[in-house]
Amino acid sequence: MADVAVIIGIIGNITSIMAYASPVPTFWYIFKKKSTEYFSALPYVCTLLTVLLGLYYGCIRPNGMLIITINIVGITFEATYLAIFITYATKFSRIKTVKLVLLDLAVFGVAVLLTMFLSHGKLRVMLVGSMCSAVAISMYAAPLSVMRMVIRTKNVEFMPITLSAFLAVNASLWSAYSFFSRDIFIGIPSALGSLLAIAQVLLYLFYRNASKKQKKAAATDATDDLEMQKIEALSNIPRACTVSSTTTTMESRLADEKPIKNMDDQSSPA
């Protein structure tokens, strides 16, 4: 059983790295656009706290090397993502994200201090494991806000589908790992996360065609507006010519009338 758990844990580490790397296209898009647009930092803030506590849990748990290594990788990825987000976010989003990151660090620091001084042995593992489970569940539930926006707008453009797909696979593997290693603190959030991630993927597949139709309709409207502008521009040309012609005719008449008036003025004294 232990050997099976190790093998699944190694595979889980590989898929976890892929899951951590899956938002790279999203942040490359943010980097090119120099704007975070409608993307949310909340999933990455929640993940940062999860990997911080996960690292601590791996350090105090027996045979926790696999947990330690993957959480160090996770911290590196999440810190990089949040740094990019804060750089290109609006002032309001930047301040909000910085506050959330500081809150992460404060919660992690308090958790370490309390469990180090107020608990020992198995009790400490149980307390830290419970905190990891609670935060991991919040991490998997964080994209629910994005799911709500997708349902409201019927647009999946800002839904991190790659991340959701990798999380579904990754959470399923860690659920299997927890079964063979008999670790409920990994098993409970992983099982719930697997269900939520699968729900996100299904939601994306359901609304994907609706998003394409919206883009096509928007492109059609833009084309129609351009055609109308061209028609209006062409229709203004004859009017301009008519005004110019009328002005020229009136100027000619005035020029013809001036000599006649001058001749009358000259003949009047005689």
C-alpha positions as CSV (number, residue, x, y, z in Angstrom):
1,M,0.0,0.0,0.0
2,A,2.8,2.4,0.9
3,D,4.5,1.7,-2.5
4,V,1.3,2.4,-4.3
5,A,0.9,5.7,-2.4
6,V,4.4,6.7,-3.3
7,I,3.9,6.0,-7.0
8,I,0.5,7.9,-7.0
9,G,2.2,10.7,-5.0
10,I,4.9,11.1,-7.6
11,I,2.4,11.2,-10.4
12,G,0.4,13.6,-8.4
13,N,3.4,15.8,-8.0
14,I,3.9,15.8,-11.8
15,T,0.3,16.8,-12.4
16,S,0.4,19.4,-9.7
17,I,3.3,21.1,-11.4
18,M,1.3,21.0,-14.6
19,A,-1.6,22.5,-12.7
20,Y,0.5,25.2,-11.2
21,A,1.9,26.0,-14.7
22,S,-1.5,26.0,-16.4
23,P,-2.2,29.7,-15.8
24,V,1.0,30.7,-17.7
25,P,-1.0,31.5,-20.9
26,T,-3.3,33.7,-18.8
27,F,-0.5,35.7,-17.3
28,W,1.3,35.9,-20.6
29,Y,-1.9,37.5,-22.0
30,I,-2.0,39.9,-19.0
31,F,1.7,40.7,-19.6
32,K,1.1,41.5,-23.3
33,K,-2.1,43.5,-22.7
34,K,-0.5,45.3,-19.7
35,S,-3.9,44.9,-18.0
36,T,-5.6,42.3,-15.8
37,E,-9.0,43.1,-17.4
38,Y,-11.7,40.9,-15.7
39,F,-9.4,38.3,-14.4
40,S,-9.5,37.7,-10.6
41,A,-6.6,37.2,-8.3
42,L,-8.6,35.4,-5.7
43,P,-7.9,31.8,-6.9
44,Y,-4.1,32.5,-6.7
45,V,-4.3,34.2,-3.3
46,C,-6.2,31.2,-1.9
47,T,-3.7,28.8,-3.6
48,L,-0.8,30.7,-2.0
49,L,-2.1,30.2,1.5
50,T,-2.8,26.5,0.7
51,V,0.7,25.8,-0.4
52,L,2.2,27.7,2.5
53,L,0.2,25.6,5.0
54,G,0.9,22.5,2.9
55,L,4.6,23.1,3.2
56,Y,4.3,23.4,7.0
57,Y,2.1,20.3,7.1
58,G,4.6,18.3,5.1
59,C,7.4,19.4,7.4
60,I,5.6,18.0,10.5
61,R,4.0,15.0,8.9
62,P,5.9,11.6,8.8
63,N,7.1,10.8,5.3
64,G,6.1,14.2,4.0
65,M,8.9,14.7,1.4
66,L,6.5,14.5,-1.6
67,I,4.2,17.1,0.1
68,I,7.2,19.4,0.9
69,T,8.6,19.4,-2.7
70,I,5.4,20.1,-4.5
71,N,4.4,22.9,-2.1
72,I,7.8,24.6,-2.6
73,V,7.1,24.5,-6.4
74,G,3.6,25.9,-5.8
75,I,4.8,28.8,-3.7
76,T,7.2,29.8,-6.5
77,F,4.5,29.7,-9.1
78,E,1.8,31.5,-7.1
79,A,4.2,34.3,-5.9
80,T,5.2,34.9,-9.5
81,Y,1.6,35.0,-10.7
82,L,0.6,37.5,-8.0
83,A,3.6,39.7,-8.7
84,I,2.5,39.9,-12.3
85,F,-1.1,40.6,-11.4
86,I,-0.2,43.3,-8.9
87,T,2.0,45.0,-11.5
88,Y,-0.7,45.3,-14.2
89,A,-3.9,45.6,-12.0
90,T,-5.9,48.7,-11.6
91,K,-5.2,50.7,-8.5
92,F,-8.2,49.3,-6.7
93,S,-7.4,45.7,-7.6
94,R,-3.8,46.2,-6.8
95,I,-4.5,47.5,-3.3
96,K,-7.1,44.7,-2.7
97,T,-4.7,42.0,-3.9
98,V,-1.8,43.3,-1.7
99,K,-4.1,43.3,1.3
100,L,-5.2,39.7,0.6
101,V,-1.5,38.6,0.2
102,L,-0.6,40.2,3.5
103,L,-3.6,38.5,5.1
104,D,-2.3,35.2,3.7
105,L,1.1,35.8,5.3
106,A,-0.5,36.9,8.6
107,V,-2.7,33.8,8.8
108,F,0.2,31.5,8.0
109,G,2.4,33.2,10.6
110,V,-0.2,33.0,13.3
111,A,-0.9,29.3,12.5
112,V,2.7,28.4,12.7
113,L,3.2,30.2,16.0
114,L,0.1,28.8,17.7
115,T,0.7,25.2,16.7
116,M,4.4,25.3,17.5
117,F,3.9,26.6,21.0
118,L,0.4,25.2,22.0
119,S,0.5,21.7,20.5
120,H,2.9,18.7,20.0
121,G,3.1,15.5,18.1
122,K,-0.1,14.0,16.6
123,L,-2.2,16.9,17.9
124,R,-0.1,19.4,16.0
125,V,-0.4,17.3,12.8
126,M,-4.2,17.1,13.3
127,L,-4.5,20.8,13.8
128,V,-2.3,21.8,10.9
129,G,-4.0,19.1,8.7
130,S,-7.4,20.5,9.5
131,M,-6.3,24.0,8.6
132,C,-4.9,22.7,5.3
133,S,-8.2,21.0,4.5
134,A,-10.2,24.1,5.3
135,V,-8.0,26.4,3.1
136,A,-7.8,23.8,0.3
137,I,-11.5,23.6,0.2
138,S,-11.7,27.4,-0.1
139,M,-9.1,27.3,-2.9
140,Y,-11.2,24.8,-4.9
141,A,-14.3,26.9,-4.2
142,A,-12.7,30.2,-5.1
143,P,-13.5,29.8,-8.9
144,L,-17.2,29.7,-7.9
145,S,-17.3,33.5,-8.4
146,V,-16.0,33.0,-11.9
147,M,-18.6,30.3,-12.5
148,R,-21.3,32.7,-11.3
149,M,-20.1,35.4,-13.8
150,V,-20.1,32.8,-16.6
151,I,-23.7,31.8,-15.9
152,R,-24.7,35.5,-15.7
153,T,-22.9,36.6,-18.9
154,K,-22.9,33.4,-20.8
155,N,-19.3,34.2,-21.6
156,V,-16.4,31.8,-20.8
157,E,-13.6,34.1,-22.1
158,F,-12.3,34.9,-18.6
159,M,-12.7,31.4,-17.2
160,P,-9.4,29.6,-16.6
161,I,-10.4,26.4,-18.2
162,T,-6.9,25.0,-18.5
163,L,-6.4,25.4,-14.7
164,S,-9.8,23.8,-14.0
165,A,-9.0,20.8,-16.2
166,F,-5.6,20.2,-14.5
167,L,-7.2,20.7,-11.1
168,A,-9.8,18.0,-11.9
169,V,-7.1,15.5,-12.8
170,N,-4.7,16.6,-10.0
171,A,-7.4,16.5,-7.3
172,S,-8.5,13.0,-8.4
173,L,-4.9,11.7,-8.1
174,W,-4.4,13.2,-4.7
175,S,-7.7,11.7,-3.6
176,A,-6.3,8.3,-4.6
177,Y,-3.1,9.1,-2.8
178,S,-5.0,9.9,0.4
179,F,-6.9,6.6,0.2
180,F,-3.7,4.5,0.0
181,S,-1.8,6.6,2.6
182,R,-4.9,7.0,4.8
183,D,-4.6,10.7,5.1
184,I,-8.0,12.3,5.5
185,F,-6.6,15.8,5.6
186,I,-5.6,15.4,2.0
187,G,-8.5,13.2,1.0
188,I,-11.5,15.4,2.0
189,P,-10.4,18.6,0.1
190,S,-9.1,16.7,-2.8
191,A,-12.4,14.8,-3.3
192,L,-14.4,18.0,-3.0
193,G,-12.0,19.8,-5.3
194,S,-12.3,17.1,-7.9
195,L,-16.1,17.5,-8.0
196,L,-15.9,21.3,-8.2
197,A,-13.2,21.3,-10.9
198,I,-15.2,18.8,-13.0
199,A,-18.3,21.1,-12.6
200,Q,-16.2,24.1,-13.9
201,V,-15.1,22.1,-17.0
202,L,-18.7,21.0,-17.7
203,L,-19.9,24.7,-17.3
204,Y,-17.2,25.7,-19.8
205,L,-18.3,23.1,-22.4
206,F,-21.9,24.2,-21.9
207,Y,-21.4,27.9,-22.5
208,R,-18.5,27.7,-25.0
209,N,-20.7,27.9,-28.1
210,A,-22.7,30.8,-26.5
211,S,-19.4,32.7,-26.2
212,K,-18.6,32.0,-29.9
213,K,-22.0,33.3,-31.0
214,Q,-21.6,36.5,-28.9
215,K,-18.2,37.1,-30.6
216,K,-19.7,36.5,-34.0
217,A,-22.6,38.8,-33.3
218,A,-20.2,41.5,-32.1
219,A,-18.1,41.2,-35.2
220,T,-21.2,41.4,-37.4
221,D,-22.4,44.5,-35.6
222,A,-19.0,46.2,-36.0
223,T,-19.0,45.4,-39.7
224,D,-22.5,46.8,-40.1
225,D,-21.5,50.0,-38.2
226,L,-18.5,50.4,-40.5
227,E,-20.7,50.0,-43.6
228,M,-23.2,52.6,-42.3
229,Q,-20.4,55.1,-41.7
230,K,-19.2,54.6,-45.3
231,I,-22.7,55.1,-46.7
232,E,-23.1,58.3,-44.6
233,A,-19.8,59.6,-45.8
234,L,-20.7,58.9,-49.5
235,S,-24.1,60.5,-49.0
236,N,-22.5,63.7,-47.7
237,I,-20.4,64.2,-50.9
238,P,-23.3,65.4,-53.2
239,R,-24.5,67.8,-50.5
240,A,-21.1,69.4,-50.2
241,C,-21.0,69.7,-54.0
242,T,-24.5,71.3,-54.1
243,V,-23.6,73.8,-51.4
244,S,-20.3,74.7,-53.2
245,S,-22.1,75.1,-56.5
246,T,-24.8,77.3,-54.9
247,T,-22.2,79.4,-53.2
248,T,-20.3,79.9,-56.5
249,T,-23.5,80.9,-58.4
250,M,-24.5,83.4,-55.8
251,E,-21.0,84.9,-55.9
252,S,-21.2,85.2,-59.7
253,R,-24.5,87.0,-59.5
254,L,-23.2,89.4,-57.0
255,A,-20.2,90.1,-59.2
256,D,-22.5,90.8,-62.2
257,E,-24.7,93.1,-60.2
258,K,-21.8,95.2,-58.9
259,P,-20.9,96.7,-62.4
260,I,-24.5,97.5,-63.2
261,K,-24.9,99.3,-59.9
262,N,-21.7,101.3,-60.6
263,M,-23.0,102.3,-64.1
264,D,-26.3,103.6,-62.6
265,D,-24.3,105.6,-60.0
266,Q,-22.2,107.2,-62.8
267,S,-25.2,108.1,-65.0
268,S,-27.2,109.7,-62.2
269,P,-25.4,113.1,-61.9
270,A,-25.4,113.7,-65.6
